[in-house]
């Protein structure tokens, strides 16, 4: 499934548009950035509450398809600018992390 297809099916809000044709191959949930950097698979949808610039950097390093901010977590302006500059898709939902990940899985 592509990020665009996920957006169309899930109702997630798009905060930053990168390459919406990126394929989502896996789902990854974690908020500890050092763990995410070492374990997140490329082309994943990363479900997190981390809305700071470091999250955008980690997503870029791991070559993720998108970041999904769950639990209504806010992204700060610096993060949004970094994500835009790096071409990282950033989505948002009020759903808890687990439910957001399930929604991605259900729509795959």
C-alpha positions, 0 to 999 in steps of 0.5 A: 500500500502507498502512503496516498492509499493509506491517507485515502482509506484511514482518515489520517490528516496529512501535515507534510507531503513528501512522496505519497507514492512511497510503499509502506511495507511494515509498521513500526511503533516505538518512541525511544529514538535510539531504538528506532534508529537501530531497528526500524525497517526502511519503507515502514510507517512509523507510529509515534508521539515524537513530534520534534525535529529529531523524529524527522532526522530518524525517519530520514536516516531509516528511509521510512515511508511516513511518520504517523503522529498518534494520540493527537501529538503535535509536531513542532514547526522545526520538525515540519520544516525538516520533514518538508526539506527531507521529503518525509510524509508526516500524518496525524491522528487522534487514535492511540498508537496501537489503534493507529497501527491496527488501522494501517494494518487493516488497510494494507 
